Amino acid sequence: MTRTDDRYVVDHDDRIVTVVGHFEDTLGPFLGHSLWEASPQAERLFAPYFAEARRTGRGVEFTSFYAGRLARRRVVPTGQILTVHVTPLEELDVRTLATLSESVLRVEAELARQASERLDPPARASLQALL
């Protein structure tokens, strides 16, 4: 998956004010409403990053697994307004047990790759020696 133009914008109360890309279908009907109304379980995952971006005035990037999808999110503040850029990484495929198993392995591999990238070189070498 390589979509990089998917994004949405929320105001100071996390109301959806703009949607672009695949979010037009999923969040578009919720324009003017709280993001948390559209995605109730997302609040506990995303709200701390939104608060950090607003508090520091700096962009925040994180990877999350939500609604069967692994994605990288970049939250860019403009005052209290946030633009959330979403880059899909992997998605669970639940058509059959075999496709589910394969997609779980892809999600796991992507998370391991990202964790390895965050390690300093000596720690990364130690981890690779264990594998």
C-alpha positions in Angstrom: 0.0 0.0 0.0 1.4 3.3 -0.9 -1.4 5.9 -0.7 0.2 9.0 0.7 -2.4 11.7 0.0 -5.0 10.4 2.5 -5.6 13.0 5.3 -8.1 14.7 7.4 -8.2 17.9 9.4 -9.8 18.4 12.8 -10.4 21.7 14.7 -9.7 22.5 18.3 -12.6 20.3 19.5 -11.5 17.4 17.2 -14.4 18.0 14.9 -13.7 16.9 11.3 -13.4 19.9 9.0 -11.8 18.4 5.9 -11.3 14.9 4.4 -9.1 13.9 1.5 -8.5 10.6 -0.3 -10.1 7.4 1.0 -11.4 9.3 4.1 -14.0 11.0 1.9 -16.1 7.8 2.1 -15.5 6.9 5.7 -15.2 10.3 7.4 -17.0 12.5 4.9 -20.4 11.8 6.3 -19.1 13.1 9.7 -18.0 16.5 8.6 -18.7 18.9 11.4 -18.9 16.1 13.9 -16.3 14.8 16.4 -13.7 12.4 15.0 -14.5 10.3 18.1 -18.1 10.0 17.1 -17.0 8.6 13.7 -14.3 6.4 15.3 -15.2 5.9 18.9 -12.4 3.4 19.8 -9.7 5.7 18.2 -9.9 8.3 20.9 -7.8 6.4 23.4 -5.2 5.6 20.8 -4.9 9.0 18.9 -5.9 11.7 21.4 -2.6 11.6 23.3 -0.7 12.3 20.1 -3.2 15.1 19.2 -2.7 16.6 22.6 1.1 16.4 22.2 1.1 18.1 18.8 -1.1 20.9 20.1 0.9 21.3 23.3 4.3 21.4 21.6 3.3 23.0 18.3 5.4 20.3 16.5 4.4 17.5 14.3 4.0 14.0 15.9 4.4 10.8 14.0 3.2 7.4 15.2 2.3 4.0 13.9 -1.1 2.5 15.0 -3.2 -0.5 14.4 -6.8 0.4 14.2 -9.8 -1.2 12.6 -7.8 -4.0 11.1 -5.3 -1.6 9.5 -1.7 -0.7 10.3 -0.9 2.9 9.3 1.7 5.6 10.0 0.1 8.8 11.1 1.7 12.2 11.0 -0.1 14.9 13.0 0.8 18.4 11.9 -0.5 21.3 14.0 -1.4 24.8 12.8 -2.4 26.4 16.1 -5.1 24.2 17.5 -6.0 22.8 14.1 -4.5 19.4 13.2 -3.9 17.9 9.8 -3.5 14.1 10.1 -1.7 12.5 7.2 -2.2 8.8 7.0 0.0 6.3 5.1 -1.4 2.8 5.1 1.2 0.1 5.8 -0.7 -3.2 6.0 -4.3 -4.4 6.3 -5.8 -7.6 7.7 -7.3 -9.8 5.0 -10.2 -11.8 6.6 -11.5 -13.5 3.5 -10.1 -16.9 4.5 -8.1 -18.3 7.4 -5.1 -18.5 5.1 -5.3 -14.9 4.0 -5.8 -13.8 7.6 -2.7 -15.7 8.7 -0.6 -14.2 5.9 -1.8 -10.7 6.6 -1.1 -11.1 10.3 2.5 -12.1 9.4 2.9 -9.1 7.2 1.6 -6.8 10.0 4.0 -8.5 12.5 6.9 -8.1 10.1 6.2 -4.4 9.5 6.0 -3.7 13.2 9.3 -5.6 13.8 10.9 -3.6 11.0 9.8 -0.4 12.5 11.0 -1.4 16.0 14.4 -2.3 14.6 14.7 1.0 12.9 14.2 2.8 16.2 17.1 1.0 17.9 20.6 2.4 18.0 23.2 0.5 15.9 24.6 -1.6 18.8 21.1 -2.6 20.0 20.0 -3.4 16.4 23.1 -5.7 16.0 22.3 -7.5 19.2 18.7 -8.0 18.1 19.8 -9.3 14.7 22.2 -11.7 16.4 19.3 -13.2 18.4 17.3 -13.8 15.3 
